[in-house]
Every structure is written in C-alpha cells, then in structure tokens.
Amino acid sequence: METNERLRQLPQVDALLRDPRAAALIEAHSRTRVADAIRTQLDDERRYILENGHETRPFSPDIFFEALHRRLAADSRPSLRRVINATGTVLHTNLGRAPLAQEALDALAEAAAGYADLEYDLTTGARGSRYAHVEEILRRLTGAEAALPVNNNAAAVTLAVNTFAKDGEVVTSRGELVEIGGSFRIPEVIERSEADLVEVGTTNKTRVDDFARAVTDRTRMLLKVHPSNYKIVGFTESASRESIVALARERGLVAMEDLGSGSLIDLARYGLPHEPTVQDAVAAGMDLVSFSGDKLLGGPQAGIIVGRDDLIRRIKQNPLLRALRIDKLNLAALDATLRLYLNEDMLRTRLPVMRMLTMDAATLRARAEDLCIALNALPNVSAEVQPGHSYAGGGALPEEAVPTHLVAAAVDGRSAQSLLDALRQYDPPVVARVADDRVLLDLRTVAETDTETLVAAVRALAS
Ligand SMILES: *Cc1c(COP(=O)(O)O)cnc(C)c1O
C-alpha cells in the first residue's frame, strides 16, 4: 500500500481518546497523560511508516492500545529497580553496595513514615544535634574520643582536609594517591578542599623520612590512605601509622587516615583476608580516621569520622558540613546497623554483608547443586556446578577473592552473551557474569527467596 495512504489511515487523537479501551487508561493515568502518550505513539507510528513505507502493516487498534498500555505503565514505574545480583560481588557499587539488615530497614521505615527526634532533645524540649544519635555508640565501638557521621566517606575526607588544611599543605604518599570508582581521586579531593597536595616517596616505597623532609611551615596534615582497590606488591615499603603519628605530634600536625572500607571487626577471625580495623587506627594514635557506612560496615551510604574531640568540634563548625550532612533516613539505618555490632556473635546472621561474605562452602555448593537440578529440568538448558571466586567489591579486600561454587548455565542455540543480556532485561533484572560461553551465576549474593525467580527467568528465556 502507498505510504501516504498508510499515513492517512492513522486515527485522530480525539477518536482514539473516545475508544472504549482508552477509558480504563484515562482512569488510571489521567486524560492529559493518555492524550500525550497517544500523540507520542502516533508520532512513532508516522516515523515508522515513513522509514519503512509499503512494508508496514495496516493500523491495528489492538496493537496500538496494547503498546499504549505498556508505555504508560513503564512511565509510572520508578526508574530505580530492584535487581537480582548473581555476580557474587557483595559490595557492588553499581548495584547499590550493602543490602541493609532487617533492623536497619525497620528503623529507616519508621523514621521515613513520620517525625523523629532528629534535632530535638526530648529531655529538655530544646534543639538537639542530629549527630548525637550515633556518637556514643561510635565511641564505644571504636575507642575514639568523638565521632561524626556525614553524607559519605568522600565528604568525610573533604571536610577534614578543608577544616584543617585549607590554604595549607597535605602530605601524602605517592603510593596512596588512589582513585575510587572514577570520581573520587585523592589529589582532586585535596584540591577541591582548597589545600595543596604534597606527594612524597615513590609508587612502591615511602618512608617516614620522606614525610619528614616534606614538612614546611605550610604543612597542616599528614594523610594516610588505605589503597582499598589495589595492592602494590613486590619491593615495597610504606610509612607505618605509628611513625606518621609520631611525626605529626612532633611537628604539631593533624594525622589522618582514610580507611576506605574500615571494618569494625577483624575479618581474619572469619577466615577472610585481614582488613585494617578502625579500632587499630584509633589505637595507633591517628587524630582522625574516616571510613564508609555502606562498605564492609554493611550499613547505608554514610561517611564516618572518628577521632580527637577538639578536632571533631572544629569540623562541626565548618559551614561545609551543612552541605555534606547525613540525612534522616541514612542516620536511622546507620544507627540501627551500628547497634548490631554490640553483639558480634549476631553479626553473621543479622548483617547481610557479613552473612554473604562468610557463607560457607558447603552451603554454597548445596544451593548451587539445587539450582543446577532445577535448570537442567528445563528444556534447552544445561547447567553444571564449577568452582570459582566471589569478590567483596566496593574497594574492600583488594584483589582478594573468596572461593565459591558457581552455576555455569547455557541455553541451546543462544550465545552466553545474548543470554546474559536477556537476563538483564528480565523483570526483575538479573545481573551475572560470562566466561567460556557460559553464564555464571554466583548464589552468594542471591537471596534464597530469589532462587525461584532465577529459574523462572532462565525458563522464560530458553523457550
Ligand atoms: C570508597 C573509598 C572512599 C569513598 O567513600 P564513599 O563512601 O564511597 O564516598 C574514599 N576513600 C577510600 C580509600 C575508599 O576506599
């Protein structure tokens, strides 16, 4: 048929609005939105006809309204979607880092749904401090004199450097000028905090003498950064905490350590690679220590600064704090997460990050075998268990892989890459990895309640 005739056949917006099928959509989405959606969709049809000419099908109201319904439904759905993380990377930054404990979820929901004593002292009826809610527990858990929660760890470093080294110099080891996730680079953070960075040592070796030689009358801070996401191996040396602390004391400087992930417990006790703890940094005499709330700590996005009381007081007077402060919901979740640490024996069952990181090999293997049985029962699907590795992620436990049991799945007549792509488009989306033309599913990061959904996704894509 002629292109022009095809175009003429397209109905008017008003006619489509009068169609009985439009009524239910108007009730659900409003007349204005349905009219807008009809216009956009007619534009799409028109463009399609112009591009494809006589090959196009005649206009079908059924198909049109079906697509209109999908378009309006997609528009109403929040953009942020729940995802099944089958990558095995526990603190996957792109997938939102730490899933919260039930206790944190409850606290968050309660704080979100109503009012709270966020900045209100219930004893006196006077104005209170939002930071006071977690200060005492952070002092108890870390042994520090004072503590301050902020928006995230990047904010914590920015605030501290800006408070103490503005218009002065910060000395840092060349081997520790890290970049985390592309947007946090220590040199740029220091620059934006209005301080000058002085790099000392070489990539692989820095001694405390290098720091000492760099100190001038403009120096304000010695900054140690935990290289969270990489490791320098071989012929290496770095200035010890103790030596940096001693130098800072001698020269009247602030000694700060950015721990990145900053665990509150010794992970080696659970058979995981050792990660420096916050308590160790505080005990070594660091004046300030900063770390994230949503990495190994297993809480919400937050940054935590602990250290000397007089210094924390000065940070609280920095006007930047207002722009970088922690919000009510994250504070509620952080508070509840920290309380779980009061009973370390409970952590492995209550805190999802710890539960996932310490999941034992036998459990993982049994879950992987069950999934394989379910997948192999599907037509066109083959799956087998194979040994592999999970990762902590989030710039924690650099390079250290935790052994796991993977499910390697394949669908007849379909490449692993295309299966991987389709899984990502499934509802809910499933994120996994590919190796040797197999999709690899790591159940370490998949909730038990999601295993069936995983099977349903593969079933839908294999048929
Ligand atoms: C992750 C990390 C940061 C940034 O922390 P956010 O909480 O993501 O802002 C800063 N420093 C180090 C060493 C890190 O590992």
The ligand as an SDF file (V2000), in Angstrom:
LIG
                    3D

 15 15  0  0  0  0  0  0  0  0999 V2000
   35.4440    4.0270   48.9680 C   0  0  0  0  0  0  0  0  0  0  0  0
   36.5010    4.9390   49.3980 C   0  0  0  0  0  0  0  0  0  0  0  0
   36.2540    6.3200   49.5070 C   0  0  0  0  0  0  0  0  0  0  0  0
   34.9240    6.9050   49.1360 C   0  0  0  0  0  0  0  0  0  0  0  0
   33.9360    6.5010   50.0410 O   0  0  0  0  0  0  0  0  0  0  0  0
   32.4030    6.7940   49.7270 P   0  0  0  0  0  0  0  0  0  0  0  0
   31.7020    6.3740   50.9820 O   0  0  0  0  0  0  0  0  0  0  0  0
   32.0520    5.9920   48.5410 O   0  0  0  0  0  0  0  0  0  0  0  0
   32.2740    8.2520   49.4810 O   0  0  0  0  0  0  0  0  0  0  0  0
   37.2680    7.1280   49.9290 C   0  0  0  0  0  0  0  0  0  0  0  0
   38.4910    6.6360   50.2400 N   0  0  0  0  0  0  0  0  0  0  0  0
   38.7700    5.3140   50.1350 C   0  0  0  0  0  0  0  0  0  0  0  0
   40.1370    4.8380   50.4690 C   0  0  0  0  0  0  0  0  0  0  0  0
   37.7730    4.4160   49.7200 C   0  0  0  0  0  0  0  0  0  0  0  0
   38.0370    3.1160   49.6230 O   0  0  0  0  0  0  0  0  0  0  0  0
  1  2  1  0
  2  3  1  0
  2 14  2  0
  3  4  1  0
  3 10  2  0
  4  5  1  0
  5  6  1  0
  6  7  2  0
  6  8  1  0
  6  9  1  0
 10 11  1  0
 11 12  2  0
 12 13  1  0
 12 14  1  0
 14 15  1  0
M  END
$$$$
